[in-house]
Amino acid sequence: MYIVLYKSENHKIMKKIISSLFLMAMIMTSANAQNIKTVAADFGDDFAAKLGDNRYDIDSLVITGNLDHMAFPVIVDCVRNGKLTGIDLSKCTVEDDSIPDNGLMISQHAHLVDNHCIKGLTLPQNLRAVGNHALGHLHVNVLNLPSTLRIIDNKAFDFCQHVSGTLNIPEGVETLGREAFYDWYSIESVTFPKSLRKIGYMTFSGLTSVKELNLNDGLEEIGEAAFERGLYDVKEIRIPESVTSIGKSAFYGEKYLDLVVLPYNLTTLEERVFGDCSIKEIVWPHNLEIMESHCIDDYTGSSLFLPEGLKEIKDNVLQYVDKATTISLPSSLESIGGNVLGRTSSLKALYAKNPIPPVLPVNVGQDEKLWFNNLSVDAVLYVPVGSAAAYRDCVAFSKFRNIVETTDFPTSIDDVKTTVVGKTDTVYSLDGRLAGKNFKSLEKGIYIVKGRKITR
């Protein structure tokens, strides 16, 4: 802005203009200044009285001393109805060393707006527990969990969508509650403590920016939908041998995986556990018995050898196996559902090791379109000696024009490589059995390490 004054003008006019501009600048500076208040709290205090009548004008609050749970509704009120957006609890001790249920829960939509929400939060250094929905829907970019934290309850930190960097879960935490870190879509990596034993229902659903998943040894249970709708850039999922239970839809959703390593003692692949995922290579559990519906939809490897011990494949498993030229069904397989191996356009050889064709469930019906669609006329079905007629009469295998009886069934030995095995790498035999971790002490032969076949 330009102000031009001529000599003939009254100097008083110029003084008034300058005074007005200065006053406007002071008002703007005052409006932008933060109102930071430090409060020394103690158990049993009237916390609203401590904040004073002007508590709705506070922008940032620093609390020292001892803070009881009755103070949290007052703090929430200052966020909802005032200007408060920053809270520093690092210099205080909270009652029971915990943030109570719904403690700083402002609104279920607070993470979507820029006003009336918490944009900065520093947690108490002695914090032991975070209650149900205690810190959900924060609008913070950084959130550091104190090393003293041991209990993370259901929805404790859900919808903190702006937190980025690395989430470090403290050592000593054993269980993560359901939806505890739901929709943390900006976080780039997660560090799991050695103490962790259970990941709950939908705990990490929506982790779309994470590129690697390094689960801890000692983990025992992965809950239903724990990692669904996320991990889109992750290429390998290695589930520790200590895991004995993986819930339905645990890794569901649009993932393109080069390798999945399943734990040794897993007996069942639950419904949709890897549903809507494309998987190139799988290291199977030794004790696998049941594959539930949609547990694996799309397999993109060139060969598929299902493990011995597998007894039942439910409907809609391995629907798309278009790139596999060789498929082997184990001698233990007793039942096969509809739309299993539904698309097999590249298949050249199917090996069915059980002399008795797998039984079809009653609900499947007798529609041959449920199996081996787009099958080449040159594809060969290899079966045990004396069982060709039985397979020919089974509708699931009726599309094979070439059925050959044999005693020569292949193993999954292919792409054998020589490589260096680390001292702590777990080694499996070709049939999925745990061989050990001291590779040099094993007999010469071919083994599986990190999903790759190597020679000793």
QUIWOMO-V514649 format. One record per residue. N is the residue number from 1. RES is the residue in one letter. PHI is phi in whole degrees, 0 to 359 (* if undefined). Layout:
n=N res=RES phi=PHI
n=N res=RES phi=PHI
This chain:
n=1 res=M phi=*
n=2 res=Y phi=249
n=3 res=I phi=239
n=4 res=V phi=252
n=5 res=L phi=243
n=6 res=Y phi=259
n=7 res=K phi=304
n=8 res=S phi=285
n=9 res=E phi=286
n=10 res=N phi=286
n=11 res=H phi=299
n=12 res=K phi=294
n=13 res=I phi=296
n=14 res=M phi=298
n=15 res=K phi=297
n=16 res=K phi=294
n=17 res=I phi=296
n=18 res=I phi=297
n=19 res=S phi=297
n=20 res=S phi=294
n=21 res=L phi=297
n=22 res=F phi=296
n=23 res=L phi=296
n=24 res=M phi=297
n=25 res=A phi=296
n=26 res=M phi=295
n=27 res=I phi=295
n=28 res=M phi=294
n=29 res=T phi=297
n=30 res=S phi=295
n=31 res=A phi=293
n=32 res=N phi=274
n=33 res=A phi=287
n=34 res=Q phi=275
n=35 res=N phi=261
n=36 res=I phi=258
n=37 res=K phi=237
n=38 res=T phi=254
n=39 res=V phi=235
n=40 res=A phi=268
n=41 res=A phi=264
n=42 res=D phi=210
n=43 res=F phi=302
n=44 res=G phi=90
n=45 res=D phi=293
n=46 res=D phi=276
n=47 res=F phi=293
n=48 res=A phi=298
n=49 res=A phi=295
n=50 res=K phi=298
n=51 res=L phi=286
n=52 res=G phi=91
n=53 res=D phi=291
n=54 res=N phi=263
n=55 res=R phi=295
n=56 res=Y phi=285
n=57 res=D phi=266
n=58 res=I phi=285
n=59 res=D phi=270
n=60 res=S phi=229
n=61 res=L phi=236
n=62 res=V phi=249
n=63 res=I phi=245
n=64 res=T phi=243
n=65 res=G phi=82
n=66 res=N phi=244
n=67 res=L phi=247
n=68 res=D phi=268
n=69 res=H phi=295
n=70 res=M phi=292
n=71 res=A phi=280
n=72 res=F phi=295
n=73 res=P phi=300
n=74 res=V phi=293
n=75 res=I phi=297
n=76 res=V phi=300
n=77 res=D phi=299
n=78 res=C phi=290
n=79 res=V phi=283
n=80 res=R phi=292
n=81 res=N phi=244
n=82 res=G phi=231
n=83 res=K phi=256
n=84 res=L phi=296
n=85 res=T phi=228
n=86 res=G phi=239
n=87 res=I phi=226
n=88 res=D phi=244
n=89 res=L phi=253
n=90 res=S phi=291
n=91 res=K phi=256
n=92 res=C phi=236
n=93 res=T phi=251
n=94 res=V phi=266
n=95 res=E phi=304
n=96 res=D phi=58
n=97 res=D phi=54
n=98 res=S phi=216
n=99 res=I phi=268
n=100 res=P phi=288
n=101 res=D phi=309
n=102 res=N phi=59
n=103 res=G phi=307
n=104 res=L phi=239
n=105 res=M phi=279
n=106 res=I phi=275
n=107 res=S phi=197
n=108 res=Q phi=291
n=109 res=H phi=240
n=110 res=A phi=295
n=111 res=H phi=287
n=112 res=L phi=262
n=113 res=V phi=238
n=114 res=D phi=256
n=115 res=N phi=231
n=116 res=H phi=56
n=117 res=C phi=209
n=118 res=I phi=270
n=119 res=K phi=257
n=120 res=G phi=216
n=121 res=L phi=213
n=122 res=T phi=244
n=123 res=L phi=276
n=124 res=P phi=299
n=125 res=Q phi=289
n=126 res=N phi=256
n=127 res=L phi=297
n=128 res=R phi=252
n=129 res=A phi=216
n=130 res=V phi=238
n=131 res=G phi=283
n=132 res=N phi=299
n=133 res=H phi=60
n=134 res=A phi=291
n=135 res=L phi=231
n=136 res=G phi=282
n=137 res=H phi=63
n=138 res=L phi=286
n=139 res=H phi=249
n=140 res=V phi=270
n=141 res=N phi=266
n=142 res=V phi=231
n=143 res=L phi=214
n=144 res=N phi=258
n=145 res=L phi=273
n=146 res=P phi=294
n=147 res=S phi=294
n=148 res=T phi=279
n=149 res=L phi=294
n=150 res=R phi=233
n=151 res=I phi=239
n=152 res=I phi=239
n=153 res=D phi=277
n=154 res=N phi=302
n=155 res=K phi=56
n=156 res=A phi=303
n=157 res=F phi=233
n=158 res=D phi=294
n=159 res=F phi=61
n=160 res=C phi=272
n=161 res=Q phi=286
n=162 res=H phi=261
n=163 res=V phi=291
n=164 res=S phi=239
n=165 res=G phi=84
n=166 res=T phi=247
n=167 res=L phi=268
n=168 res=N phi=258
n=169 res=I phi=275
n=170 res=P phi=297
n=171 res=E phi=297
n=172 res=G phi=111
n=173 res=V phi=287
n=174 res=E phi=255
n=175 res=T phi=225
n=176 res=L phi=252
n=177 res=G phi=293
n=178 res=R phi=298
n=179 res=E phi=57
n=180 res=A phi=300
n=181 res=F phi=236
n=182 res=Y phi=296
n=183 res=D phi=64
n=184 res=W phi=275
n=185 res=Y phi=280
n=186 res=S phi=261
n=187 res=I phi=291
n=188 res=E phi=258
n=189 res=S phi=203
n=190 res=V phi=231
n=191 res=T phi=255
n=192 res=F phi=264
n=193 res=P phi=283
n=194 res=K phi=296
n=195 res=S phi=283
n=196 res=L phi=293
n=197 res=R phi=244
n=198 res=K phi=220
n=199 res=I phi=251
n=200 res=G phi=276
n=201 res=Y phi=298
n=202 res=M phi=55
n=203 res=T phi=304
n=204 res=F phi=243
n=205 res=S phi=297
n=206 res=G phi=95
n=207 res=L phi=280
n=208 res=T phi=275
n=209 res=S phi=259
n=210 res=V phi=285
n=211 res=K phi=252
n=212 res=E phi=223
n=213 res=L phi=234
n=214 res=N phi=244
n=215 res=L phi=287
n=216 res=N phi=276
n=217 res=D phi=298
n=218 res=G phi=104
n=219 res=L phi=297
n=220 res=E phi=247
n=221 res=E phi=222
n=222 res=I phi=246
n=223 res=G phi=285
n=224 res=E phi=300
n=225 res=A phi=59
n=226 res=A phi=304
n=227 res=F phi=237
n=228 res=E phi=289
n=229 res=R phi=56
n=230 res=G phi=186
n=231 res=L phi=59
n=232 res=Y phi=295
n=233 res=D phi=263
n=234 res=V phi=284
n=235 res=K phi=255
n=236 res=E phi=226
n=237 res=I phi=236
n=238 res=R phi=247
n=239 res=I phi=265
n=240 res=P phi=302
n=241 res=E phi=298
n=242 res=S phi=289
n=243 res=V phi=286
n=244 res=T phi=245
n=245 res=S phi=215
n=246 res=I phi=233
n=247 res=G phi=285
n=248 res=K phi=304
n=249 res=S phi=59
n=250 res=A phi=303
n=251 res=F phi=238
n=252 res=Y phi=295
n=253 res=G phi=117
n=254 res=E phi=50
n=255 res=K phi=252
n=256 res=Y phi=243
n=257 res=L phi=255
n=258 res=D phi=282
n=259 res=L phi=209
n=260 res=V phi=233
n=261 res=V phi=251
n=262 res=L phi=265
n=263 res=P phi=290
n=264 res=Y phi=304
n=265 res=N phi=265
n=266 res=L phi=291
n=267 res=T phi=258
n=268 res=T phi=223
n=269 res=L phi=265
n=270 res=E phi=286
n=271 res=E phi=305
n=272 res=R phi=59
n=273 res=V phi=302
n=274 res=F phi=238
n=275 res=G phi=297
n=276 res=D phi=62
n=277 res=C phi=245
n=278 res=S phi=254
n=279 res=I phi=236
n=280 res=K phi=270
n=281 res=E phi=213
n=282 res=I phi=228
n=283 res=V phi=261
n=284 res=W phi=278
n=285 res=P phi=293
n=286 res=H phi=293
n=287 res=N phi=260
n=288 res=L phi=295
n=289 res=E phi=240
n=290 res=I phi=227
n=291 res=M phi=247
n=292 res=E phi=284
n=293 res=S phi=307
n=294 res=H phi=62
n=295 res=C phi=300
n=296 res=I phi=223
n=297 res=D phi=265
n=298 res=D phi=234
n=299 res=Y phi=244
n=300 res=T phi=248
n=301 res=G phi=285
n=302 res=S phi=278
n=303 res=S phi=216
n=304 res=L phi=226
n=305 res=F phi=243
n=306 res=L phi=287
n=307 res=P phi=284
n=308 res=E phi=297
n=309 res=G phi=106
n=310 res=L phi=293
n=311 res=K phi=253
n=312 res=E phi=219
n=313 res=I phi=242
n=314 res=K phi=281
n=315 res=D phi=301
n=316 res=N phi=61
n=317 res=V phi=256
n=318 res=L phi=52
n=319 res=Q phi=294
n=320 res=Y phi=243
n=321 res=V phi=228
n=322 res=D phi=290
n=323 res=K phi=260
n=324 res=A phi=281
n=325 res=T phi=266
n=326 res=T phi=229
n=327 res=I phi=228
n=328 res=S phi=235
n=329 res=L phi=259
n=330 res=P phi=288
n=331 res=S phi=293
n=332 res=S phi=278
n=333 res=L phi=292
n=334 res=E phi=250
n=335 res=S phi=218
n=336 res=I phi=223
n=337 res=G phi=275
n=338 res=G phi=284
n=339 res=N phi=61
n=340 res=V phi=267
n=341 res=L phi=54
n=342 res=G phi=289
n=343 res=R phi=236
n=344 res=T phi=221
n=345 res=S phi=293
n=346 res=S phi=262
n=347 res=L phi=296
n=348 res=K phi=248
n=349 res=A phi=218
n=350 res=L phi=246
n=351 res=Y phi=253
n=352 res=A phi=250
n=353 res=K phi=276
n=354 res=N phi=280
n=355 res=P phi=296
n=356 res=I phi=254
n=357 res=P phi=303
n=358 res=P phi=303
n=359 res=V phi=287
n=360 res=L phi=266
n=361 res=P phi=301
n=362 res=V phi=301
n=363 res=N phi=285
n=364 res=V phi=285
n=365 res=G phi=85
n=366 res=Q phi=236
n=367 res=D phi=269
n=368 res=E phi=293
n=369 res=K phi=292
n=370 res=L phi=281
n=371 res=W phi=222
n=372 res=F phi=51
n=373 res=N phi=284
n=374 res=N phi=61
n=375 res=L phi=288
n=376 res=S phi=292
n=377 res=V phi=293
n=378 res=D phi=269
n=379 res=A phi=297
n=380 res=V phi=243
n=381 res=L phi=258
n=382 res=Y phi=259
n=383 res=V phi=227
n=384 res=P phi=297
n=385 res=V phi=303
n=386 res=G phi=90
n=387 res=S phi=244
n=388 res=A phi=299
n=389 res=A phi=297
n=390 res=A phi=296
n=391 res=Y phi=290
n=392 res=R phi=295
n=393 res=D phi=275
n=394 res=C phi=271
n=395 res=V phi=300
n=396 res=A phi=297
n=397 res=F phi=245
n=398 res=S phi=289
n=399 res=K phi=281
n=400 res=F phi=282
n=401 res=R phi=278
n=402 res=N phi=247
n=403 res=I phi=240
n=404 res=V phi=239
n=405 res=E phi=276
n=406 res=T phi=206
n=407 res=T phi=247
n=408 res=D phi=256
n=409 res=F phi=258
n=410 res=P phi=282
n=411 res=T phi=261
n=412 res=S phi=271
n=413 res=I phi=282
n=414 res=D phi=203
n=415 res=D phi=51
n=416 res=V phi=291
n=417 res=K phi=231
n=418 res=T phi=256
n=419 res=T phi=210
n=420 res=V phi=272
n=421 res=V phi=256
n=422 res=G phi=292
n=423 res=K phi=295
n=424 res=T phi=254
n=425 res=D phi=291
n=426 res=T phi=278
n=427 res=V phi=245
n=428 res=Y phi=243
n=429 res=S phi=281
n=430 res=L phi=294
n=431 res=D phi=268
n=432 res=G phi=92
n=433 res=R phi=282
n=434 res=L phi=291
n=435 res=A phi=264
n=436 res=G phi=136
n=437 res=K phi=238
n=438 res=N phi=261
n=439 res=F phi=298
n=440 res=K phi=292
n=441 res=S phi=275
n=442 res=L phi=279
n=443 res=E phi=293
n=444 res=K phi=295
n=445 res=G phi=164
n=446 res=I phi=245
n=447 res=Y phi=228
n=448 res=I phi=246
n=449 res=V phi=227
n=450 res=K phi=54
n=451 res=G phi=80
n=452 res=R phi=246
n=453 res=K phi=272
n=454 res=I phi=229
n=455 res=T phi=250
n=456 res=R phi=251
